[in-house]
Amino acid sequence: APTFSMHPYNYAMETPSGHSFEIDDTPGHERILLKHHTGGGIEIQPDGSVVIVSNGKGVHVTNGEYGLAVSGEGNMTFSGDLNFDIGGNFNVKCAGYNLEVGNNFNQQVKGTLITETGDVHQTIVRGNKDVKVYGDTLDFHVGERKIVTKKDIRIIPKRDFIVNSKRHIRFTAEEFLTASTGKRMALSSESMHITGRKGKIGGPDFHYYGGLFAGGEDGQGKETVFHGNLV
């Protein structure tokens, strides 16, 4: 930056190798400059700003506590990697937290991971999503939960598949509704209704037990047809 030094307010000293030290008391342009011959240095500008320039490495070692207080905005730019090695906890307290990752985002937690959201929690995945849990899983929802998919939903348990509902369980399909088992199927209810426009119920070893049989659409048995022995 251009300087506005005036004699006799400016004191400057330069060594044979090119190091320089300058104290300027020019009214309105007071500054202090300590510069290395490579261009690195420290400058205290007229408004009190401190500029530190390093053309090589920048190393800051503090053997005690370290504090940094900035009353305005702050910007940090690194052309290479940025590594944090913290022996204790890493605590961040802020009004809002925005994170933008241009490539992969890998997170590894060797202990407990707790995420708490006070309002809405939304997750958007543009590609596939794979979740592996090697222990038990508990999903607790106070409100309604909906699962909407434009393709199949497949649940493949190696053991039992248990559904407990305090009220109704409804299965509806626009085309087919199929239930099959390899050994035994049991349906029980205080009041059971199986109706259809047409179809068949039975098999070679199928037995009917009941106190009332009314066939046909009239419900009076006038259109009932028996094949085989009637006892």
trRosetta pair geometry for C-beta under 8 A, 3 or more apart (Angstrom, degrees):
i j d omega theta_ij theta_ji phi_ij phi_ji
3 24 7.1 -134 -165 -98 123 166
3 29 6.9 121 -165 169 69 134
3 31 7.6 -117 -126 44 106 138
4 26 6.0 -168 105 127 77 153
4 28 7.6 -31 88 95 135 100
4 29 4.5 -167 65 -66 100 167
5 9 7.0 -157 -164 81 71 94
5 10 3.8 42 -170 -71 118 150
5 12 7.9 23 -165 -40 167 122
5 24 5.2 -98 -108 -131 100 123
5 26 5.2 -154 -131 -37 42 139
5 29 7.0 -130 -75 109 47 132
6 9 5.2 40 76 29 82 114
6 10 6.6 142 58 -16 32 105
6 26 4.6 117 22 -119 89 109
6 27 8.0 -23 37 23 134 75
7 10 6.3 -65 -83 36 52 95
9 24 6.5 54 126 -170 93 61
9 25 4.1 -126 -171 77 93 81
9 26 4.5 137 95 -74 140 53
9 27 7.3 -119 -110 -18 165 64
10 22 7.0 -14 -170 -167 93 99
10 23 7.6 164 -155 90 48 50
10 24 4.7 -4 -113 -117 84 80
10 25 7.2 -158 -72 31 41 64
10 26 6.1 3 -58 -42 93 102
11 22 7.0 162 89 -154 56 51
11 23 4.7 0 59 59 104 93
11 24 7.6 -158 31 -77 60 42
11 25 7.9 37 -1 0 93 98
12 20 6.7 -11 -170 -169 93 106
12 21 7.4 162 -154 86 49 48
12 22 4.5 -2 -108 -109 82 91
12 23 7.9 -164 -72 30 47 53
13 20 6.8 160 86 -153 50 58
13 21 4.9 -7 59 58 99 92
13 22 7.4 -171 24 -75 61 52
14 18 6.9 -23 -172 -147 103 29
14 19 6.9 164 -153 86 56 46
14 20 4.5 -16 -100 -99 82 87
14 21 7.9 -176 -75 22 43 60
15 18 6.9 -35 73 34 79 20
15 19 4.3 16 30 53 118 95
15 20 7.5 -141 12 -69 73 44
15 37 7.9 -88 69 -58 101 114
17 37 5.1 -99 134 -42 86 154
18 37 3.1 91 84 -122 112 110
19 35 6.9 172 -156 93 54 62
19 36 6.0 -27 -111 -132 85 41
19 37 5.4 -67 -57 -42 57 87
20 33 7.0 -3 112 116 102 108
20 34 7.8 -177 95 -147 59 33
20 35 4.9 3 58 58 93 104
21 33 7.2 172 -152 93 34 67
21 34 5.5 8 -114 -111 79 71
21 35 7.7 -168 -75 27 41 67
22 31 7.6 17 110 101 105 90
22 32 7.1 169 91 -155 65 39
22 33 4.2 8 53 53 105 105
22 34 7.9 -157 29 -66 66 40
22 35 7.9 13 6 5 104 106
23 32 5.6 0 -110 -113 68 80
24 29 6.4 -51 134 118 128 88
24 30 6.1 -179 100 -141 78 39
24 31 4.9 12 52 51 116 74
24 32 7.4 -157 25 -73 74 39
24 33 7.6 34 -7 0 108 102
25 30 5.7 13 -128 -114 39 95
26 29 4.3 -12 89 64 112 103
26 30 6.6 -169 56 -72 56 52
27 30 7.6 3 -116 -45 22 93
28 46 6.8 16 156 -157 41 147
29 46 5.3 -77 -139 -78 33 136
30 46 5.4 110 53 -120 59 78
31 43 6.5 3 178 -175 117 91
31 44 5.9 174 -157 89 66 65
31 45 5.5 -15 -115 -132 114 32
31 46 5.5 -61 -61 -55 93 65
32 43 7.1 169 87 -153 54 47
32 44 4.3 20 47 43 96 110
33 41 6.6 36 -176 145 78 139
33 42 7.6 171 -150 90 41 53
33 43 4.9 1 -108 -111 78 87
33 44 7.8 -138 -64 30 47 64
34 41 5.3 -174 98 -163 55 100
34 42 4.9 8 56 53 102 90
34 43 7.6 -163 30 -73 58 50
35 39 7.2 -31 -170 -152 105 24
35 40 7.3 157 -154 91 63 35
35 41 3.4 -50 -106 -69 57 157
35 42 8.0 -152 -72 32 52 46
35 43 7.8 20 -65 -63 95 94
36 39 6.9 -27 78 42 83 25
36 40 4.6 3 40 66 122 82
36 41 5.6 -170 6 -67 70 83
36 55 8.0 -133 77 21 123 113
38 55 5.0 -138 137 52 112 142
38 56 7.4 16 125 -25 157 102
39 53 6.8 -75 137 125 80 128
39 55 5.2 78 70 -46 104 138
40 53 5.2 -154 -135 107 56 79
40 54 4.8 39 -133 -121 128 39
40 55 4.7 -124 -51 4 102 87
40 56 7.0 -59 -47 14 151 81
41 52 7.8 -137 109 -143 34 49
41 53 5.8 10 46 53 58 98
42 50 7.0 -12 -168 -170 93 92
42 51 7.3 158 -155 84 45 54
42 52 5.3 -7 -105 -105 79 74
42 53 7.8 -168 -74 23 36 69
43 50 7.4 161 84 -153 49 46
43 51 4.6 -8 59 58 97 101
43 53 7.8 23 2 -1 102 105
44 48 7.1 -22 -174 -147 92 33
44 49 7.4 162 -155 83 48 43
44 50 5.5 -17 -102 -101 71 74
45 48 7.1 -33 73 40 73 17
45 49 4.4 -2 42 59 119 93
45 50 7.6 -150 9 -72 82 26
45 51 6.6 58 -32 -7 109 109
52 58 7.8 103 130 -132 118 125
54 57 6.9 -60 154 94 134 24
54 58 4.4 155 46 -77 160 94
62 65 7.5 -56 148 96 126 18
62 66 4.5 108 86 -75 164 113
70 73 7.8 -52 140 97 124 10
70 74 5.1 70 107 -62 166 118
78 81 7.3 -51 140 98 131 13
78 82 4.8 130 49 -61 168 108
84 90 7.0 75 140 -110 142 139
86 89 7.5 -47 139 101 128 12
86 90 5.0 119 64 -69 165 99
92 97 7.3 86 129 -103 130 130
94 97 5.5 115 73 -70 126 85
101 104 7.4 -67 154 98 127 18
101 105 4.5 93 96 -69 174 109
109 112 7.5 -65 152 90 125 15
109 113 4.5 104 86 -65 167 110
117 120 7.3 -76 156 88 130 20
117 121 4.2 141 51 -68 171 109
125 128 7.5 -58 151 106 125 12
125 129 4.7 33 148 -63 173 114
133 136 7.8 -55 147 99 122 10
133 137 5.1 63 120 -64 166 114
139 145 7.8 79 146 -114 124 167
141 144 7.6 -40 142 111 127 6
141 145 4.7 76 92 -50 174 120
147 153 7.0 83 132 -109 129 146
149 152 7.5 -42 117 78 133 16
149 153 5.7 137 43 -64 144 95
155 161 6.7 109 123 -127 121 130
157 160 6.7 -43 123 81 145 25
157 161 4.9 167 27 -71 137 87
163 169 6.6 102 128 -119 129 140
165 168 6.7 -61 137 81 140 20
165 169 4.8 161 23 -61 153 95
171 177 6.1 120 130 -143 114 128
172 177 7.7 -75 -152 -78 19 132
173 176 6.1 -49 124 76 145 30
173 177 4.5 169 24 -66 130 87
179 185 7.3 113 130 -132 108 142
181 184 6.5 -53 113 65 136 27
181 185 4.8 155 27 -65 132 93
187 192 6.9 106 139 -132 109 146
188 192 7.8 -103 -164 -58 22 135
189 192 4.4 126 58 -68 116 92
194 201 7.4 86 124 -81 143 147
196 199 4.7 14 99 7 148 128
201 206 7.4 178 145 173 67 152
202 206 4.1 -174 -152 72 60 154
203 206 4.2 113 41 -35 71 111
208 213 7.4 64 141 -91 139 127
210 213 6.2 114 86 -62 121 82
213 221 7.1 81 112 -97 76 117
213 224 7.6 88 136 -123 104 150
214 219 4.8 26 144 -173 132 59
214 220 6.3 -9 -156 -81 105 11
214 221 5.2 -97 -140 -49 55 86
214 224 8.0 -126 -174 -61 30 126
215 221 5.2 69 38 -119 77 58
215 223 6.2 -126 120 80 94 69
215 224 3.2 109 56 -92 136 94
215 225 7.6 -141 139 14 156 53
216 219 6.9 -116 83 -28 80 22
216 220 6.8 -41 70 52 126 61
216 221 6.3 159 17 -109 115 11
216 222 5.6 -62 36 57 172 67
216 223 3.1 118 -105 47 121 101
216 224 5.8 -91 -26 -47 98 64
217 223 6.9 15 17 36 71 147
218 222 5.7 6 54 31 138 114
218 223 6.8 120 19 1 101 108
221 224 4.6 -23 -160 -12 69 129
226 230 5.0 26 161 -70 162 121
